[in-house]
Amino acid sequence: MANKLMIVMVNTDPKNSAELGAPFFQATVAAAMEYEVEVILTAGSGELAIRGVAEKLYVKEGSGKSVYDYIKDAHEAGVKFKVCTPTLELWGENLIPEIEETVGGSYVIQQAMDDNTVTFTY
C-alpha cells in the first residue's frame, strides 16, 4: 500500500472558491492519518501560493474561515506545499510562507509514477 498522497491542483480555478475546500480538507485528513502528503500548486491554482490571494477567498459565502485558513490547517497537520516553476512566471514570487519548495514538471511526473505515491488531481 502507498504511504504518500500527492495532490496536484492544476484545474481548480481560484475564482470558483467552492472548489477549493475539498483538496485542502482531504490533504489535512490524510496527514492526520499519518500519510506523507504534499500539495502541488500549478497553473491557475498556483495563484493560491501568492500572498494575499487565498486570504480573500472563502469556500462558502459568509464563512469566517478563508481558503488560506484551510492551507494553514493543512500545513500545521504536516502537509508540504510546493509550487511549480512556471507558476512563478505567471503570478510572481511573493509566496505564502507555507510553500516549502519550487518544483518542475519532471518532479511531478517522477512522484506520480512512484509505486509508493497515490496522486489526486483537482
N, C-alpha and C positions, 0 to 999 in steps of 0.2 A: 504494500500500500504506500502511496506517495505521502510524504510528510511536508510538502511545500505547496502553497497556493499562490499563484501569480495572477493578479487581477490587472488586465490591460484595459485602461479606459481610453478608447480611441474614437468610438462612435457616439458617446454620450455628449449631448450638447448642453453646456452650462446655461444656455438661455431657457432650457426646459428643466428647471431645477427639481421638479418632481422625480426626475430620473436619477438624481444624484444620491438619494438615501441608500438604496439597496447595496451598491458596491461597497460603500464605506461601512455600512452596518455588517454586511457579510464578512468583510475583512476583519472587523473588530471581533466578531463571534469566533472566527477561525483562529485568531491569535489567542483568544481566551481559552480555546480548546487545545492550546499549546502547539499549533501548527506554525511553521515558519510562513510568514505572509509578507508579500510585497505588492504594492500598487504602483503600476507604471502609468504615468500621465503623459499622453501624447496627442498630437493633432489638436483639434478644438478643445478637447478635455484638458489639454496642457495649460490652458488659461487658468485653471484652478490652482496651479502652482505659483501663480503671481500674487504677490502681496496685495491685499485689498479686494480681490475678486470674490473669493469664497465667503468672505465676511459679510458680503452684501446679498448673498443668496440664501433662500430658505426653501427646504423641501416642501413644506406646507405653509401656505399663507397664514400669517398670524402666529406662527410658531416662535418661541423665544430662542430656538436653537438654530444657529446658522449652519450652512454646509461646512464652514471652517470648524465649527464645534465638532461636527462628525469626524473631520480629518484629525483634529487634536485627540479625540477619544480613541480613534484607531491607533494613532501614533503612541499614545500612552499605554495601549494594550500590547504594543510590541510590533505593530505593522511598520514596515520600512517603505518609505515613499521615494520614488525615483522619477525623473523626468527625462524624456528623450531629447537628444541634442537638437534635432530640428525644431522642437518646440521653443527653444530659446531664441531661435531666429524669428519665429512668429510673434512671440509675446514679450521677449526681453529676458533679463537675468535678475530681476528683483524678486527672488524666490522666497516663499514662506520658509520658516526655519525647519519645518518637518521634512523638507526634501533633503535626503541624505546623499544622493548621488545622481550624476548625469550619465545616462547610458545611451548606446546606439542601437540600431536595428539588429545588429548581429547578437547583441546580448539577449534581446527579447527572443530571437529565434533559438539561440542556444538553450535558454532556460525552458522554453516551451517544448523543446524536443527531449528534454531530460525525463527519463522514466520516473524520477522522484518528484516531479512537478505536475500539478494539475493547473490548467490555465482557464480562467474565465475571462470573457471579453464583454465589455459594455460600451 
